[in-house]
Amino acid sequence: MAKTYQDVVTEARVLLQDTDSSSYRHSNTNMIAMLNRGLQALARIRPDACYDLYDDNSLNVPELVESAPGAGQTIWTANFGLEMQFFNALVHYVTGMAEITDDEYTNDGRAAMLLGQFKMNVLGI
Amino acid sequence: MATEYTESIENLLKDIIPQLPGAIRSVVARECRLAMREFFEKSLAWVTVVNNVAIPDGDVAIQVDDGDDNTEVISILRVEIGNATDGYQLARPMTRLPDKVEGTNSKPGGWYVTSNPDEFKLHPYFDGTATDDLRVTVGLIPAFDTAITELDLPRQITLKFYDAILNGTLARLYLHPAKPYSQPVLGQQLRHNFLRQIGYYSAQRKKGFNNSPNWSYPRGWNK
């Protein structure tokens, strides 16, 4: 079964130990915002990641929303539109960014490691 | 001569992608297209003869189209003027038109100037309704919008030029900066190999792929 953008957030929540849907520590809104920034960062350092979405002289980086997508937006339950090699990297990015924002339970070293892992996954072997 | 379109870019990807960790398939396919275009444009290894090209009335550029959606004409190699009954005579290429451009209403003159990869003008141009036509030998490249899975590529891609196109594609990709598959030194080596192969097949093409001598009798001597 195809992965979705929501699955990126779901797998990041596992790493964050934030899987209780009745009381999320990190709201879906925040997680989606982090994922959008991750997609932008990915497009910056790997512009070919969005090659298949290229149209109208633009890379067309997906902008995800939780519901009611407007023009140019994608609902986060849509299929993951990039190659699967970038899925893991985005999970690391979202987890790392969530760690940075969470100053009560944060682990700075872990956050830096995860964000470094994101970069290494997309640029290295 | 007939061209059999039995190959696709997808056939080539199978040998290219395993050597490119982290590469995007669409990007690899695009570079493969560009490598093929560069190979055929520089080597002129793919030629065809276009018959019955009409001679226009007046000082008009003649654009040649081989009538095949899978190809683009990239070079005018040879222009012959005549007809099926009397035979054809070779026109001579010129770098530029002379200072005075003239017309003729008898047999069109025997020079031509190429103004674009697929366009040329006759000198003197023909003034009236021509009874002769042109036989034009052209160089071809694959059309740019060749789809990855469509069988739009000629069989000589895998029959003869496979290694050259693989080397050209890999060289282009290995020279991409800041990618997991970037290998600049290996890219330079493959680029060198690719250019050598272009020269090798260009030389073969000049001898007609059958080692024939590359000369012909001057005009009027072979009658």
Chai-1 contact restraints between the chains, C-beta under 6 A:
chainA,res_idxA,chainB,res_idxB,connection_type,confidence,min_distance_angstrom,max_distance_angstrom,comment,restraint_id
A,D48,B,I24,contact,1.0,0.0,6.0,A-B,restraint_1
A,D48,B,V27,contact,1.0,0.0,6.0,A-B,restraint_2
A,Y51,B,I24,contact,1.0,0.0,6.0,A-B,restraint_3
A,Y51,B,S26,contact,1.0,0.0,6.0,A-B,restraint_4
A,Y51,B,V27,contact,1.0,0.0,6.0,A-B,restraint_5
A,D52,B,S26,contact,1.0,0.0,6.0,A-B,restraint_6
A,G124,B,P180,contact,1.0,0.0,6.0,A-B,restraint_7
A,I125,B,P21,contact,1.0,0.0,6.0,A-B,restraint_8
A,I125,B,P180,contact,1.0,0.0,6.0,A-B,restraint_9
